[in-house]
Amino acid sequence: MCRKSFCSLVFLTFFLACTPSKERAVAEELPTEQPTRTMDNWGNFWKTFTVAVSQNDFEKVVSMTQMPLANNLEEGGWSKEKMQQQFANLFDETTRTKFLEATGRDIRAMPSGGQIPGLANIPAGIELKTIQVAYETGRDADARSGPAKVFIFGEIDGRYQLLSVLFAG
């Protein structure tokens, strides 16, 4: 009798261990949340940002910008009002086209923490992403192109933002 009880107990234990409980079944049905990867954050940000720029959606662009917008033209950066005054120049046709056509080769990584004017408000230790917008100067064989604006983006507090714009010249 003891052996029969022991075998029954082992069988019952094995059976219960193999049978999913309601809690385990529910947990298996729920999707597990995957940690968000930085590249996914950047890709989503960049797509949304470029659409907002292409549609001249000032409010959306401002919501994705660290204010005041740091730059090397005005100490203290641009307020929302100043950015609105400069919006058409900041995101002109050349810039909009560059943003829409940008590939991974156009967007470069750069460490923060340097002594570059217009970057003083950016915390050290974050990876920045930059894109340069160049303009053609002249129409003859000696024509040169160079960066006229450098847009600097970074992830602060888990959210990518436009952090600064540097102007050449």
Phi and psi in degrees as a GROMACS rama.xvg file:
@    title "Ramachandran Plot"
@    xaxis  label "Phi"
@    yaxis  label "Psi"
@TYPE xy
-66.1236  -41.2776  CYS-2
-67.0723  -39.4605  ARG-3
-64.2025  -42.6471  LYS-4
-64.8924  -41.6609  SER-5
-62.0367  -46.2863  PHE-6
-63.1028  -39.1745  CYS-7
-64.6557  -41.1751  SER-8
-64.819  -42.9377  LEU-9
-63.2426  -44.9183  VAL-10
-61.3373  -45.7286  PHE-11
-63.6784  -41.9464  LEU-12
-61.7209  -45.7769  THR-13
-62.187  -44.1825  PHE-14
-61.4876  -46.3035  PHE-15
-66.9822  -35.7228  LEU-16
-67.0649  -32.8668  ALA-17
-85.4613  -17.7454  CYS-18
-88.2486  122.308  THR-19
-68.8896  136.749  PRO-20
-76.5795  166.944  SER-21
-60.4012  -42.4735  LYS-22
-62.4008  -43.6026  GLU-23
-67.4051  -39.21  ARG-24
-64.2592  -42.2312  ALA-25
-65.9982  -43.0484  VAL-26
-63.1879  -35.1622  ALA-27
-71.5473  -27.2712  GLU-28
-77.9489  -28.4158  GLU-29
-73.4708  137.068  LEU-30
-69.5497  140.018  PRO-31
-85.9157  134.645  THR-32
-78.0842  122.535  GLU-33
-85.0906  141.502  GLN-34
-63.3687  139.207  PRO-35
-73.4822  129.489  THR-36
-89.5948  147.743  ARG-37
-56.6333  -41.1391  THR-38
-63.4938  -38.2345  MET-39
-62.5666  -42.3492  ASP-40
-59.649  -45.277  ASN-41
-63.2749  -47.8573  TRP-42
-58.6425  -44.35  GLY-43
-65.3135  -44.425  ASN-44
-59.7591  -50.2191  PHE-45
-61.2827  -42.6302  TRP-46
-62.1045  -47.4595  LYS-47
-64.783  -41.7833  THR-48
-64.462  -46.5135  PHE-49
-65.9004  -35.5856  THR-50
-64.7903  -44.5448  VAL-51
-61.0454  -42.6977  ALA-52
-64.6544  -45.3863  VAL-53
-64.6178  -26.7669  SER-54
-94.7427  6.67236  GLN-55
53.3664  38.4  ASN-56
-86.9721  86.6  ASP-57
-57.133  -47.6348  PHE-58
-61.4591  -40.1531  GLU-59
-66.6069  -43.8149  LYS-60
-61.898  -43.7918  VAL-61
-62.5029  -37.3714  VAL-62
-66.7344  -16.5189  SER-63
-109.25  19.0812  MET-64
-125.038  137.228  THR-65
-77.0094  120.288  GLN-66
-104.2  144.555  MET-67
-68.0012  150.031  PRO-68
-75.2152  114.106  LEU-69
-67.152  144.484  ALA-70
-159.185  171.019  ASN-71
-97.4478  12.8224  ASN-72
-101.97  -32.857  LEU-73
-134.918  114.968  GLU-74
-59.9521  134.483  GLU-75
92.6225  -9.38041  GLY-76
81.3054  178.77  GLY-77
-98.0387  132.707  TRP-78
-72.4767  173.347  SER-79
-59.506  -40.348  LYS-80
-65.5078  -43.7339  GLU-81
-65.7037  -39.7834  LYS-82
-63.5622  -37.0401  MET-83
-65.1861  -38.1565  GLN-84
-64.486  -34.4688  GLN-85
-95.1867  -1.46554  GLN-86
-55.8766  -47.5701  PHE-87
-63.0438  -36.1657  ALA-88
-76.5118  -37.9155  ASN-89
-65.1869  -44.072  LEU-90
-116.348  59.5175  PHE-91
-71.4705  -178.851  ASP-92
-58.8052  -42.6588  GLU-93
-61.786  -43.0426  THR-94
-66.111  -46.1541  THR-95
-59.234  -43.8781  ARG-96
-63.0484  -45.1379  THR-97
-59.7285  -44.5855  LYS-98
-62.641  -45.5258  PHE-99
-67.4109  -31.1827  LEU-100
-95.9522  -1.17052  GLU-101
-62.9625  139.326  ALA-102
-115.878  -179.81  THR-103
-58.0357  -29.8599  GLY-104
-71.337  -24.8785  ARG-105
-80.7948  -24.3889  ASP-106
-101.891  118.393  ILE-107
-111.853  147.418  ARG-108
-88.0674  147.4  ALA-109
-150.91  132.462  MET-110
-73.7204  148.784  PRO-111
-89.8782  174.521  SER-112
104.496  4.21873  GLY-113
-82.9701  175.374  GLY-114
-100.853  47.3642  GLN-115
-89.9615  129.007  ILE-116
-56.8676  137.264  PRO-117
92.4333  -4.88496  GLY-118
-115.814  8.36201  LEU-119
-61.8684  -29.4504  ALA-120
-85.5125  -1.45119  ASN-121
-92.2849  123.639  ILE-122
-61.5343  145.551  PRO-123
-70.9326  152.219  ALA-124
92.5827  -1.08779  GLY-125
-102.549  150.399  ILE-126
-84.8011  129.716  GLU-127
-101.289  152.824  LEU-128
-119.913  134.233  LYS-129
-125.509  151.116  THR-130
-138.615  132.279  ILE-131
-101.085  139.743  GLN-132
-114.616  114.738  VAL-133
-100.668  150.769  ALA-134
-123.857  141.67  TYR-135
-77.1185  135.142  GLU-136
-120.786  106.091  THR-137
102.035  159.059  GLY-138
-119.399  2.07089  ARG-139
-100.333  -170.97  ASP-140
-64.2968  -22.1795  ALA-141
-90.359  9.88988  ASP-142
-60.989  140.975  ALA-143
-125.421  155.203  ARG-144
-127.358  153.961  SER-145
-163.164  167.217  GLY-146
-68.5325  125.295  PRO-147
-99.3999  -29.7058  ALA-148
-141.396  140.901  LYS-149
-122.956  117.972  VAL-150
-93.8969  131.803  PHE-151
-119.644  126.119  ILE-152
-119.783  154.325  PHE-153
-160.885  161.476  GLY-154
-99.5719  115.065  GLU-155
-123.885  129.341  ILE-156
55.1863  40.1742  ASP-157
76.1566  12.7203  GLY-158
-136.819  126.012  ARG-159
-73.2444  145.233  TYR-160
-149.168  156.355  GLN-161
-75.8386  122.619  LEU-162
-103.37  -34.439  LEU-163
-160.767  156.215  SER-164
-131.291  126.616  VAL-165
-107.182  134.33  LEU-166
-108.999  133.121  PHE-167
-77.7637  152.031  ALA-168
